[in-house]
Amino acid sequence: MGETTDKLKAAGNKLAGGVKEAAGKATGNADLEAKGDAQQLKGTGQDVKGSVKGALGDKI
């Protein structure tokens, strides 16, 4: 996958994770809130991966 693909997936995970986290907080569902937080963290990792690919090229 290339830089753009990783960054698009990251944005999707951050958005979906934010929605899950907010829904979990609103309903008092700690499990859903934690899953949302984890999904946002996954998105952050994908964003970093995309940035590294952009800096080094798609060779990694």
Backbone as a ProteinNet text record, in pm:
[ID]
protein_1_A
[PRIMARY]
MGETTDKLKAAGNKLAGGVKEAAGKATGNADLEAKGDAQQLKGTGQDVKGSVKGALGDKI
[TERTIARY]
84	0	87.8	36.3	110.6	75.1	142.1	123.9	-21.3	-79.2	-216.4	-315.3	-299.1	-388.6	-382.2	-261.1	-244.9	-308.8	-290.7	-346.4	-499.6	-555.5	-701.2	-758.6	-693.6	-738.3	-725.8	-619.1	-599.2	-712.4	-749.1	-857	-987.7	-1014.2	-1136.3	-1138.7	-1026	-1019.6	-1030.4	-969.1	-978.8	-1123	-1189.6	-1328.4	-1420.8	-1411.3	-1496.8	-1468.9	-1342.3	-1306.6	-1361.4	-1358.8	-1413.4	-1563.2	-1632.4	-1777.1	-1806	-1731.2	-1750.7	-1721.7	-1613.4	-1577	-1685.1	-1734	-1838.1	-1967.2	-2002.4	-2123.1	-2108.3	-1990	-1963.7	-1975.6	-1921.6	-1931.5	-2076.4	-2150	-2288.2	-2379.3	-2350.6	-2436.2	-2380.8	-2262.5	-2200.7	-2144.6	-2117.6	-2065.1	-1912.5	-1846.7	-1700.6	-1631.3	-1690.9	-1631	-1628.2	-1739.6	-1746.1	-1651.7	-1645	-1554.1	-1409.4	-1372.7	-1236	-1205.9	-1305	-1285.4	-1264.9	-1338.8	-1322.2	-1185.4	-1140	-1007.7	-899.4	-915.1	-818	-817.9	-935.5	-943.6	-879.1	-893.6	-827.3	-676.2	-629.4	-486.2	-434	-512.9	-476.2	-464.5	-557	-553.1	-429.3	-390.9	-270.2	-147.7	-143.5	-32.7	-28	-144.9	-150.2	-104.8	-139.2	-99.1	53.1	112.8	259	322.2	265	316.7	312	203.2	191.2	292.9	316.5	415.1	555.6	587.2	718.8	733	627.1	632.6	651.9	589.3	604.5	746.8	807.7	944.4	1047	1024.2	1120.8	1083.9	966.4	917.7	843.4	779.6	700.6	785.7	913.4	1004	994.2	928.5	921.4	795.1
-118.6	0	124	226.6	349.6	446.4	556.3	660	707.2	736.8	788.7	687.1	561.8	456.6	446.6	447.4	439.1	559.1	675.7	795.9	798.6	746.7	738.6	639.4	525.3	427.7	485.9	560.5	624	720.6	800.7	897.4	826	717.1	640.1	580.2	525.3	466.4	572.5	686.7	793.6	842.5	858.9	905.3	803.1	678.2	573.7	553.9	559.7	545.1	657.9	778.1	892.9	879.5	828.7	808.2	701.3	591.7	484.3	533.5	607.3	657.4	750.9	840.3	933.7	860	760.7	682.2	606.2	553.4	482.6	573.9	694	791	831	854.3	900.2	795	668.3	561	494.4	535	472.9	335	307.5	178.3	187.8	145.1	155.9	70.2	-44.4	-132.8	-64.7	-3.9	65.8	185.7	255.8	370.3	325.5	213.5	161.3	115.1	52	8.4	128.2	234.8	356.2	417.4	419.5	474	391.2	259.4	170.5	190.1	209.3	228.9	360.8	463.1	590.2	573.9	496.3	471	395.9	299.7	227.6	326.1	419.3	520.2	607.2	641.8	722.2	644.7	515.9	432.1	424.4	412	407.6	540.8	649.5	781.5	795.5	748.8	752.9	665.8	548.7	457.7	524.8	592.5	663.3	774.5	845.9	954.2	900.7	787.5	725.9	682.4	622.8	581.8	703.5	814.3	934.4	987.7	977.4	1026.8	935.5	803.9	708.4	649.6	680	617.3	490.8	428.5	307.4	182.1	196.1	81.5	-0.5	52.7	-22.3	-102.8
0	0	0	-57.2	-63.9	47	45.4	146.9	153	38.3	34.7	89.6	53.8	102.4	253.4	308.5	453.6	522.6	465.9	527.8	519.6	411.4	400.3	500.6	514.9	614.3	755	778.6	908.7	939.6	842.4	862.7	893.9	823.1	848.3	986.9	1030	1163.8	1273.1	1251.2	1350.3	1362.8	1249.9	1250.1	1316.2	1272.2	1328.4	1477.2	1513.2	1653.9	1738.5	1685.2	1757.5	1779.4	1678.7	1690.7	1796.3	1790.8	1889.3	2030.4	2044.9	2177.3	2231	2146.8	2189.7	2224.1	2143.9	2172.2	2303.5	2325.9	2450.9	2572.1	2560	2669.7	2693.2	2585.9	2596.7	2658.9	2632.2	2682.2	2807.2	2849.7	2967	2937.3	2811.3	2769.5	2762.2	2869.1	2876.8	2771.2	2736.9	2636.4	2499.7	2460	2331.6	2330.9	2441.6	2452.9	2435.1	2496.3	2485	2342.5	2279.3	2140.5	2048.5	2072.9	1993.6	2012.2	2135.9	2165.7	2096.8	2100.1	2035.5	1884.1	1826.9	1681.6	1640.7	1724.1	1695.7	1702.1	1798.3	1811.4	1689	1640.4	1518.2	1401.7	1392.5	1287.6	1296.2	1416.9	1436.6	1387.6	1418.4	1371	1219.5	1157.4	1011.6	952.1	1018.1	971	975.1	1082.6	1095	987.2	967	863.8	726.5	696.8	569.7	556.6	666.1	663.7	638.8	701.2	680.9	535.7	481.4	341.3	251.1	284.9	206.4	211.4	328.9	345	279.3	288.1	236.7	101.4	57.6	-64.6	-27.8	-121.7	-95.9	-88.8	-61.5	-59.9	66.8	169	294.8	303.9
[MASK]
++++++++++++++++++++++++++++++++++++++++++++++++++++++++++++

